[in-house]
């Protein structure tokens, strides 16, 4: 079993939310069946304790060649910079920024909802620190690393996370929402003595077939409202088909989910306005540089013409006569 290539977006069927049966706890469920477009095949390289697959090292880079400036030849033989080179640089920068912004906006919006308001962490002391992991399938080889990220989640939100990783419930691969909720509440009551925890069940029954269930305690639900839970589940979905090994995968989910949940996401419109303003400022700077380059080039051209223009002999004699007349006037 293992994680394979993810497709589709956040949302859709297979999700059920509602109040829990135990002390007002909230329960939720998201299934991989609610995502479309999965690719076949499991995650390579997993054996027991979460071995790391090979990473793809290719990254897109753009290279600017040569550092060569082109320009007209002046009378003195010097080569000056072309004003068109500045325009080309501006266009390239704008294209790069536009592509990068589009990629960021697309990736953020594909599976992880925005955090629409600023949340306050749960008061310290409500959630008591307990165990972080229950790994029935022995995926996690770097327990301390994953627990470090979950502790960051705890410090950031005030809510203590508990992650249960398994491939079945009592040997059953087909689990209903009621069965999952009952199992989660039973685990909660057995392992936890407060209502400041969120217990997450990561159930992967086969490659690319997973379900994520959670139960949030009564106190934890004041921070983990529906939007916050959607953000947390969104990060599980976002990185499920990544090249991260199991240790990196769970660590990244908890770290990034905590940051997003506890920070109000800037509206897309405001981001675009700021980017547009930055691009306009950049264009103005390059336009000023372009004007200065043109002025310098024109001055060089005029100086070259003056230096290379031969002096007429009659004009030279006239200059000498004028000098003699001026000298005689003062004698």
LINJOKA-V363621 format. One line per field, one symbol per residue. ss: DSSP state (A for helix, B for strand, O for the rest). phi: phi as a letter, one per 30 degrees, with the letter a starting at -180 (. if undefined). burial: # if it has 9 or more other ideal C-beta (glycine too) atoms within 8 Angstrom, else .. Layout:
ss=???
phi=???
burial=???
This chain:
ss=OOOOOOOOOOOOOOOBBBBOOOOOOBBBBBBAAAOOOOOOOOOOOOOOOOOOOOOOOOOOOOOOOOOOOOOOBOOOOOBOOOAAAAAAAAAAAAAAAAAAAAAAAAAAAAAOOOOOOOOOOOOOOOOOOOOOBBBOOOOOOOAAAAAAAAAAAAAAAOOBBBBBBBOOBOOBOOOOAAAAAAAAAAAAAAAOOOOOBBBBBBBBBBOOBBBBBBBBOOOAAAOOOAAAAAAAAAAAAAOOOOOOOAAAAAAAAAAAAAAAAOOOOOOAAAAAAAAAAAAAAAAAAAAAAAAAAAAAAAAAAAAAAAAAOOOOAAAAAAAAAAAAAAAAAOO
phi=.ldcddbibdkidicbblddcciidcbbabcdddccidcdjcddjdbiciddddcdcdbdbcccciicccadccedjdccddddddddddddddddddddddddddddddbcddcdadccddeejdcddbdcbbcdchddccddddddddddedddcicddbcccacachicdccddddddddddddeddcbcbcccbccccccdaeibbbbcbbcdeddddccdedddddedddeddcdcdddddddedddeddddddddcbddddedddddddddddddddddddddddddddddddddddddddcddddddddddddddddeddddcd
burial=#.##.##..#.#.##.#..#.#..########.##..##..##.##...##.#...............#.#..#.....####.###.##.###.##...#...#....#.#..#...#.##...###.#.####.#.###.#.##########.##############.....#.#.#######.##...#.############.##.########.###.##..###############...##################........##..#...#..##..#..##..##.##..##..##..........#...............
